[in-house]
Amino acid sequence: MVIESKGMLLSTKEASERLDVSARRVRELAAKGTLESVGDGSRLYVTEESVRRFQSRIRRPGRLFSPRIAFAALYVLSGEEPGWLKAAEKYRLKRKLCMMDAPRLLELCSRRASTHDFWCRDSRLNRVSQSIRISSATGGLAEKFDLTESPNVEGYIPEEVLPDLITWAKLRSDFRPTNVRLHVTSFTPPGEGHMPIGVCAADLAESLDVRERSAGERMIGRLLERFKQVIAAKE
């Protein structure tokens, strides 16, 4: 069986040794989309690039943001109001944002959703994009990051809606290459249209593509710096 993948593949044993975790933990990370994986029968392989990316995450003490706080932080950076937060929560969040850098913010927001990759027929891609809140560099969003527009689709969907979308769009997780990436959320921020620019940037910053990842990280840095300048001007 020929497996299509970008870069070198590692077995679950090799990945577990590099990450100093159990093989079961590697499979869990792959199931969540944290590690990019491909299957060959009963065997699972993960890409070396996704293992390296996971290793590079800063492991500092402190709890990661819950989905509702993570989305609130990225909404605030985008200049949008997180209406689901109480005034006291919003105040504390803004103070925290003033004291962190872009890598730390991305780390804290890393559990806002689980990521799942699928293959979809080209004829259904447009309907899929209309059924989710698009993010990353999907469609016209690519311009905002100086990236080339891709035919692939990426966006957010509530976890309770995912099974229906998989059924009617006939999404396949066992085909490669994939062209749909879904961020499945337990907390869905209110709103319509594409996700705020801060969320799009955070998604790009987690991409396995070096250019996309750099574009996302740069945007998060710029948004955070602008936010700090606005707060400083008010004080």
C-alpha positions in Angstrom: 0.0 0.0 0.0 1.4 3.4 -1.0 0.8 6.2 1.6 0.8 9.8 0.4 2.2 12.2 2.9 4.2 15.4 3.2 7.6 14.5 4.7 8.9 11.6 6.7 6.5 9.2 8.6 7.1 7.8 12.1 5.6 4.7 13.6 3.6 5.1 16.8 6.6 3.5 18.7 9.1 5.9 17.1 6.8 8.9 17.8 6.2 7.8 21.4 10.0 7.5 22.0 10.6 11.0 20.6 7.8 12.5 22.7 8.5 10.4 25.8 4.8 9.3 25.9 3.0 6.0 25.5 2.0 4.7 22.1 -1.6 5.0 23.3 -1.0 8.7 23.9 0.3 9.1 20.4 -2.9 7.5 19.0 -5.0 9.9 21.1 -3.0 12.9 19.8 -3.5 11.6 16.2 -7.2 11.1 16.8 -7.5 14.7 18.0 -5.7 16.0 15.0 -2.8 17.3 17.1 -0.5 14.9 15.2 -1.0 14.5 11.5 -1.5 10.8 10.8 -2.0 8.3 8.0 -3.1 4.7 8.3 -2.0 1.4 6.7 -4.4 -1.2 7.8 -4.2 -1.6 11.5 -0.9 0.4 11.7 -0.8 4.1 12.3 2.0 6.5 11.2 2.4 10.2 12.1 4.4 12.8 10.3 7.8 13.8 11.7 6.9 17.5 11.1 3.8 17.3 13.3 5.9 15.5 16.0 8.5 18.3 15.8 5.8 20.9 16.1 4.3 19.3 19.1 7.8 19.0 20.7 8.4 22.7 20.2 5.4 23.8 22.1 6.4 25.6 25.2 5.5 23.5 28.2 5.0 26.1 31.0 3.0 25.7 34.2 -0.5 26.9 34.3 -3.8 25.7 32.8 -4.6 26.3 29.1 -7.6 28.5 28.3 -10.9 26.8 28.1 -12.6 27.1 24.6 -14.8 30.0 25.7 -11.8 32.0 27.1 -9.6 31.1 24.1 -12.1 32.3 21.6 -12.7 35.4 23.7 -9.0 36.2 23.7 -8.8 35.9 19.9 -12.0 37.9 19.4 -10.6 40.7 21.6 -7.4 40.8 19.5 -9.6 41.0 16.4 -11.4 44.1 17.8 -14.6 42.1 18.4 -16.5 41.9 21.6 -16.8 38.5 23.4 -20.4 39.0 24.5 -20.4 35.7 26.3 -18.0 36.9 29.0 -19.0 38.7 32.1 -17.4 42.2 32.6 -15.1 40.9 35.3 -13.9 38.0 33.1 -13.3 40.4 30.2 -11.3 42.7 32.4 -9.0 39.9 33.7 -8.5 38.6 30.2 -7.4 41.9 28.9 -4.9 42.3 31.7 -3.5 38.9 30.9 -3.2 39.7 27.3 -1.1 42.8 28.1 1.4 40.5 29.9 2.0 37.8 27.3 3.8 37.3 24.0 2.4 35.7 20.8 3.9 32.2 21.4 2.4 32.1 24.9 -1.0 33.2 23.6 -1.0 30.6 20.9 -0.1 28.0 23.5 -2.9 29.0 25.9 -5.5 29.0 23.0 -4.4 25.6 21.7 -7.4 23.7 23.1 -10.1 25.8 21.6 -11.1 23.0 19.3 -10.1 19.6 18.0 -9.0 19.3 14.4 -10.1 16.7 11.9 -9.0 16.3 8.2 -11.2 14.9 5.5 -11.4 14.3 1.8 -14.4 15.6 -0.1 -15.5 15.6 -3.7 -14.8 18.9 -5.4 -18.4 19.2 -6.3 -19.4 19.3 -2.6 -16.7 21.7 -1.3 -18.7 24.9 -1.9 -21.7 23.5 0.1 -19.3 22.4 2.9 -17.8 25.9 3.1 -21.3 27.4 3.3 -22.1 25.0 6.2 -19.2 26.1 8.5 -17.6 29.3 9.6 -14.6 29.4 7.4 -11.2 30.2 8.9 -7.5 30.1 8.2 -6.7 31.2 4.6 -9.9 29.7 3.0 -11.0 31.6 -0.1 -10.6 35.3 0.1 -9.1 35.2 3.6 -5.8 34.2 1.9 -5.3 37.9 0.9 -5.3 39.0 4.5 -2.2 36.9 5.1 -0.5 37.5 1.7 -1.0 33.9 0.8 -2.1 32.2 -2.4 -5.7 31.2 -2.4 -6.2 27.4 -2.1 -9.1 25.3 -3.2 -9.1 23.6 0.3 -11.7 24.4 2.9 -11.1 25.0 6.6 -13.4 26.2 9.3 -15.4 25.7 12.5 -18.4 23.5 13.3 -20.1 22.6 16.6 -19.4 19.0 17.6 -23.1 18.1 17.6 -23.4 19.1 13.9 -20.3 17.2 12.7 -21.9 13.7 12.2 -24.6 15.2 9.9 -22.1 17.1 7.8 -19.9 13.9 7.4 -23.0 12.0 6.3 -24.5 14.4 3.7 -21.2 15.6 2.3 -19.8 12.1 2.3 -16.6 13.2 4.0 -13.9 10.6 4.2 -11.1 10.4 6.7 -9.4 7.5 5.1 -8.6 9.2 1.7 -5.4 11.2 1.0 -4.7 13.9 0.2 -7.3 15.7 2.3 -9.0 19.0 1.3 -11.2 19.8 4.3 -10.0 20.7 7.7 -12.7 21.1 10.4 -12.2 22.6 13.8 -14.8 20.9 16.0 -15.8 23.0 19.0 -17.6 22.3 22.3 -18.2 26.0 22.6 -19.4 27.9 19.5 -19.0 31.7 19.6 -22.1 33.5 18.2 -21.8 35.1 14.8 -22.0 34.6 11.1 -19.5 34.7 8.2 -15.9 33.9 8.5 -14.2 33.7 11.9 -12.4 36.8 13.2 -8.9 37.5 11.9 -7.3 36.4 15.3 -8.9 33.0 15.1 -7.9 32.6 11.4 -4.3 33.6 12.4 -4.2 31.1 15.2 -5.4 28.3 12.9 -2.7 29.2 10.4 -0.1 29.2 13.2 -0.8 25.5 13.7 -0.5 24.6 10.1 2.1 22.1 9.0 3.0 24.3 6.0 5.9 26.6 7.0 4.6 29.6 5.0 1.2 29.4 6.5 2.5 28.9 10.0 4.8 31.9 9.7 1.9 34.1 8.3 -0.3 33.1 11.2 2.4 33.7 13.8 3.2 37.2 12.3 -0.4 38.2 12.3 -0.9 37.1 16.0 2.2 39.1 16.9 0.8 42.2 15.1 -2.6 41.9 16.6 -1.2 41.5 20.1 1.1 44.5 19.7 -1.7 46.7 18.4 -3.9 45.6 21.3 -1.2 46.5 23.9 -0.8 49.9 22.3 -4.5 50.6 22.5 -4.6 49.6 26.1 -1.6 51.7 27.0 -3.1 54.8 25.2 -6.2 54.5 27.5 -4.2 54.3 30.7 
